[in-house]
Amino acid sequence: MKDWDFGFYGKGAWGYAHYKQAFDRTQKPGKPQTGGPGGGLGCLLCGLGVVLAVAGLAWFAWLLDGLGALLG
């Protein structure tokens, strides 16, 4: 790099060391990126919540339809 300038990471040996550290941290081989410390559990729980909410709404609609048939 020109004049050993690593932008955000600084210049010289310190800049290179910080750049290399950040690069190595993001390029670990064999370990898929999960998006954070939760792994993927948060996404799974969110999906489960959506499925349960839709099922609850469908059940409520079915209940109201049955109630309407009884009353009407």
Summary of the structure (lengths in Angstrom):
residues: 72
radius of gyration: 26.9
end to end distance: 80.2
largest distance: 84.0
contacts: 128
relative contact order: 0.06
helix: 72%
strand: 3%
